[in-house]
Amino acid sequence: MPIHEADRLRRLPLYLFTIIDGLKAKAIARGVDVIDLGMGNPDLPTPKHIVDELCKQAKVTENQRYSRPNGEPEQILKEAIAEWYKGRFDVDLDPKDEILPLIGSKEGVAHLSLAFLNHDDIALVPNPAYPVHFNGVIMAGGVLYNIPMTAEHNFKPDLNSLSAELVRRAKLIFISYPHNPTTAVAGKEFFEEVVAWAKDKPNIIIAHDLTYSDITFDGFRAPSILEIEGAKDLNIIEFHTLSKSYNMAGWRIGYVVGNKGILSTLAKAKSYIDFGIFRAIQLAAAKALTGPQDCVKELVETYQKRRDVLVDALNGIGWHVEKPKATFYLWAQIPPKFSALTSMEFAALLVEEAGVVLAPGTGFGEYGEGYVRFALVENEERIKMAVERIDKLLKD
Ligand SMILES: Cc1ncc(COP(=O)(O)O)c(C=O)c1O
């Protein structure tokens, strides 16, 4: 008799990337040189000085033991995060209780729902979204309420349209700018509105995911929600990660900062589940945050060039798109010729007929329908080649 998975797993939407991965594997088996612009998995190397620090620290016996919340390497990392936040956003954080390192921000986002949501608690999640924002709610057994986001509203949630009853039952809301997958950005005025909205809602945790703060173009600067006056007195937390800014996606290191009560509950939940982060990784991350930052500038320049190549090439073949101001993605409406297809069908066609992998919009929720997402994780030549192949498919 088969042993069935738990209901909490069965309730999760189909993970579309698994299907795309299967199609990609089949194409590779047929000998196709697949150009993979699907997953937001940085292709560039971690800067050398960070890798060197990891190698050095991995040899130290004390660093090979279990991580302890108040150990020395743990303090060094938290102080480095505080210093970085001060320098980057002019936000003061107390390393003692306003910073919690994570095994990647994805881990923290998922556990946040587990730590706070009871079965009748509502989590408000703008849609489309980075999938763990909504999947974490479902796994935790909370009630998911999708707030639709559309191009007409610049992919911003309309918080004032939420009913009083919904807001009364809500315990958590996610926001995230610069936004994955839509690439929408938000200036300080938007965060001022969110903070003003949060002021009379002491029952709701506002979780801002700031993963892409460093990958911005054309002079745009992405603010932290904690820059807004009064934000630190509310139930506001902010997730960040080293995955994208320092090409450390595989290292699994991120963090969450802000409201100490929320962080302490999240830390409590985590203490029953994990043993923290390999200390050598924590020390290398501290080095990344406090060391030279020209590597971040170079990475942004690389993405900017790739963005320009992709946008110019797509516009050149008649697929009209605009240049995103941040993130290493492009969120594009399915071209008219294929608009009868779902985003999943279109993405499958691209893998099978063109050997190009893109992420289907519905991988980010139902409001992602009609779109695909390009990730700028191949070099300029390969990006141009991908567009040439797409052009052929559009013309056939
Ligand atoms: C919006 C957003 N949040 C979180 C993450 C996960 O980051 P990490 O590698 O720190 O788990 C990603 C990764 O793509 C992301 O796009």
The ligand as an SDF file (V2000), in Angstrom:
LIG
                    3D

 16 16  0  0  0  0  0  0  0  0999 V2000
   12.2610   37.4510   -3.5530 C   0  0  0  0  0  0  0  0  0  0  0  0
   13.1740   36.3640   -3.0960 C   0  0  0  0  0  0  0  0  0  0  0  0
   13.2390   36.0860   -1.7950 N   0  0  0  0  0  0  0  0  0  0  0  0
   14.0450   35.1170   -1.3280 C   0  0  0  0  0  0  0  0  0  0  0  0
   14.8280   34.3810   -2.1900 C   0  0  0  0  0  0  0  0  0  0  0  0
   15.6600   33.2720   -1.6260 C   0  0  0  0  0  0  0  0  0  0  0  0
   16.9350   33.7050   -1.2880 O   0  0  0  0  0  0  0  0  0  0  0  0
   17.9160   32.7960   -0.4520 P   0  0  0  0  0  0  0  0  0  0  0  0
   18.9110   32.2440   -1.4070 O   0  0  0  0  0  0  0  0  0  0  0  0
   18.5180   33.7220    0.5520 O   0  0  0  0  0  0  0  0  0  0  0  0
   17.1140   31.7200    0.2120 O   0  0  0  0  0  0  0  0  0  0  0  0
   14.7920   34.6260   -3.5530 C   0  0  0  0  0  0  0  0  0  0  0  0
   15.5930   33.8080   -4.4830 C   0  0  0  0  0  0  0  0  0  0  0  0
   15.4490   33.8380   -5.6720 O   0  0  0  0  0  0  0  0  0  0  0  0
   13.9420   35.6430   -4.0190 C   0  0  0  0  0  0  0  0  0  0  0  0
   13.8520   35.9400   -5.3180 O   0  0  0  0  0  0  0  0  0  0  0  0
  1  2  1  0
  2  3  1  0
  2 15  2  0
  3  4  2  0
  4  5  1  0
  5  6  1  0
  5 12  2  0
  6  7  1  0
  7  8  1  0
  8  9  2  0
  8 10  1  0
  8 11  1  0
 12 13  1  0
 12 15  1  0
 13 14  2  0
 15 16  1  0
M  END
$$$$
